[in-house]
Amino acid sequence: MGYTTKEIAQACITYIVSMCNSHHKDRLDVLEHVADLVSKDISLLKHSDPARNR
């Protein structure tokens, strides 16, 4: 059995926090940028037509 969706999401956040700490970056700035990227990716996925690529 693999990881759950929530476990994967939490692992991503844990990784982001760890990277911010080790590279001395502002976590809020990084999370806001990640949120923007995630929002764009969600929009792309919601508006894509999987049947078109067959």
Distance bins in CASP14 RR format, pairs under 12 A and 6 or more apart:
PFRMAT RR
TARGET T0000
AUTHOR 0000-0000-0000
RMODE 2
METHOD distances of the structure
MODEL  1
1 7 0 0 0 0 0 1 0 0 0 0 0
2 8 0 0 0 0 1 0 0 0 0 0 0
3 9 0 0 0 0 1 0 0 0 0 0 0
3 10 0 0 0 0 1 0 0 0 0 0 0
3 11 1 0 0 1 0 0 0 0 0 0 0
3 12 0 0 0 0 0 1 0 0 0 0 0
4 10 0 0 0 0 1 0 0 0 0 0 0
4 11 0 0 0 0 0 1 0 0 0 0 0
5 11 0 0 0 0 0 1 0 0 0 0 0
5 12 0 0 0 0 0 1 0 0 0 0 0
6 12 0 0 0 0 0 1 0 0 0 0 0
6 13 0 0 0 0 0 1 0 0 0 0 0
7 13 0 0 0 0 0 1 0 0 0 0 0
7 14 0 0 0 0 0 1 0 0 0 0 0
8 14 0 0 0 0 0 1 0 0 0 0 0
8 15 0 0 0 0 0 1 0 0 0 0 0
9 15 0 0 0 0 0 1 0 0 0 0 0
9 16 0 0 0 0 0 1 0 0 0 0 0
9 34 0 0 0 0 0 1 0 0 0 0 0
9 38 0 0 0 0 0 1 0 0 0 0 0
10 16 0 0 0 0 0 1 0 0 0 0 0
10 17 0 0 0 0 0 1 0 0 0 0 0
11 17 0 0 0 0 0 1 0 0 0 0 0
11 18 0 0 0 0 0 1 0 0 0 0 0
12 18 0 0 0 0 0 1 0 0 0 0 0
12 19 0 0 0 0 0 1 0 0 0 0 0
12 30 0 0 0 0 0 1 0 0 0 0 0
12 31 0 0 0 0 0 1 0 0 0 0 0
12 34 0 0 0 0 1 0 0 0 0 0 0
12 35 0 0 0 0 0 1 0 0 0 0 0
12 37 0 0 0 0 0 1 0 0 0 0 0
12 38 0 0 0 0 1 0 0 0 0 0 0
13 19 0 0 0 0 0 1 0 0 0 0 0
13 20 0 0 0 0 0 1 0 0 0 0 0
13 27 0 0 0 0 0 1 0 0 0 0 0
13 30 0 0 0 0 0 1 0 0 0 0 0
13 31 0 0 0 0 1 0 0 0 0 0 0
13 34 0 0 0 0 1 0 0 0 0 0 0
13 35 0 0 0 0 0 1 0 0 0 0 0
13 38 0 0 0 0 0 1 0 0 0 0 0
14 20 0 0 0 0 0 1 0 0 0 0 0
14 21 0 0 0 0 0 1 0 0 0 0 0
15 21 0 0 0 0 0 1 0 0 0 0 0
15 22 0 0 0 0 0 1 0 0 0 0 0
15 30 0 0 0 0 0 1 0 0 0 0 0
15 34 0 0 0 0 0 1 0 0 0 0 0
16 22 0 0 0 0 0 1 0 0 0 0 0
16 23 0 0 0 0 0 1 0 0 0 0 0
16 25 0 0 0 0 1 0 0 0 0 0 0
16 26 0 0 0 0 0 1 0 0 0 0 0
16 27 1 0 0 1 0 0 0 0 0 0 0
16 28 0 0 0 0 0 1 0 0 0 0 0
16 29 0 0 0 0 0 1 0 0 0 0 0
16 30 1 0 0 1 0 0 0 0 0 0 0
16 31 1 0 0 1 0 0 0 0 0 0 0
16 32 0 0 0 0 0 1 0 0 0 0 0
16 33 0 0 0 0 0 1 0 0 0 0 0
16 34 1 0 0 1 0 0 0 0 0 0 0
16 35 0 0 0 0 0 1 0 0 0 0 0
16 37 0 0 0 0 0 1 0 0 0 0 0
16 38 0 0 0 0 0 1 0 0 0 0 0
17 23 0 0 0 0 0 1 0 0 0 0 0
17 25 0 0 0 0 0 1 0 0 0 0 0
17 26 0 0 0 0 0 1 0 0 0 0 0
17 27 1 0 0 1 0 0 0 0 0 0 0
17 28 0 0 0 0 0 1 0 0 0 0 0
17 30 0 0 0 0 1 0 0 0 0 0 0
17 31 0 0 0 0 1 0 0 0 0 0 0
17 34 0 0 0 0 0 1 0 0 0 0 0
18 25 0 0 0 0 0 1 0 0 0 0 0
18 27 0 0 0 0 0 1 0 0 0 0 0
18 30 0 0 0 0 0 1 0 0 0 0 0
19 25 1 0 0 1 0 0 0 0 0 0 0
19 26 0 0 0 0 0 1 0 0 0 0 0
19 27 0 0 0 0 1 0 0 0 0 0 0
19 30 1 0 0 1 0 0 0 0 0 0 0
19 31 0 0 0 0 0 1 0 0 0 0 0
19 34 0 0 0 0 0 1 0 0 0 0 0
20 26 1 0 0 1 0 0 0 0 0 0 0
20 27 1 0 1 0 0 0 0 0 0 0 0
20 28 0 0 0 0 1 0 0 0 0 0 0
20 29 0 0 0 0 1 0 0 0 0 0 0
20 30 1 0 1 0 0 0 0 0 0 0 0
20 31 0 0 0 0 1 0 0 0 0 0 0
20 32 0 0 0 0 0 1 0 0 0 0 0
20 33 0 0 0 0 0 1 0 0 0 0 0
20 34 0 0 0 0 0 1 0 0 0 0 0
21 27 1 0 0 1 0 0 0 0 0 0 0
21 30 0 0 0 0 0 1 0 0 0 0 0
22 30 0 0 0 0 0 1 0 0 0 0 0
23 29 0 0 0 0 0 1 0 0 0 0 0
23 30 0 0 0 0 1 0 0 0 0 0 0
24 30 0 0 0 0 0 1 0 0 0 0 0
25 31 0 0 0 0 0 1 0 0 0 0 0
25 32 0 0 0 0 0 1 0 0 0 0 0
25 33 0 0 0 0 0 1 0 0 0 0 0
25 34 0 0 0 0 0 1 0 0 0 0 0
26 32 0 0 0 0 1 0 0 0 0 0 0
26 33 0 0 0 0 0 1 0 0 0 0 0
27 33 0 0 0 0 0 1 0 0 0 0 0
27 34 0 0 0 0 0 1 0 0 0 0 0
28 34 0 0 0 0 0 1 0 0 0 0 0
28 35 0 0 0 0 0 1 0 0 0 0 0
29 35 0 0 0 0 0 1 0 0 0 0 0
29 36 0 0 0 0 0 1 0 0 0 0 0
30 36 0 0 0 0 0 1 0 0 0 0 0
30 37 0 0 0 0 0 1 0 0 0 0 0
31 37 0 0 0 0 0 1 0 0 0 0 0
31 38 0 0 0 0 1 0 0 0 0 0 0
32 38 0 0 0 0 0 1 0 0 0 0 0
32 39 0 0 0 0 0 1 0 0 0 0 0
33 39 0 0 0 0 0 1 0 0 0 0 0
33 40 0 0 0 0 0 1 0 0 0 0 0
34 40 0 0 0 0 0 1 0 0 0 0 0
34 41 0 0 0 0 0 1 0 0 0 0 0
35 41 0 0 0 0 0 1 0 0 0 0 0
35 42 0 0 0 0 0 1 0 0 0 0 0
36 42 0 0 0 0 0 1 0 0 0 0 0
36 43 0 0 0 0 0 1 0 0 0 0 0
37 43 0 0 0 0 0 1 0 0 0 0 0
37 44 0 0 0 0 0 1 0 0 0 0 0
38 44 0 0 0 0 0 1 0 0 0 0 0
38 45 0 0 0 0 0 1 0 0 0 0 0
39 45 0 0 0 0 0 1 0 0 0 0 0
39 46 0 0 0 0 0 1 0 0 0 0 0
40 46 0 0 0 0 0 1 0 0 0 0 0
40 47 0 0 0 0 0 1 0 0 0 0 0
41 47 0 0 0 0 0 1 0 0 0 0 0
41 48 0 0 0 0 0 1 0 0 0 0 0
42 48 0 0 0 0 0 1 0 0 0 0 0
END
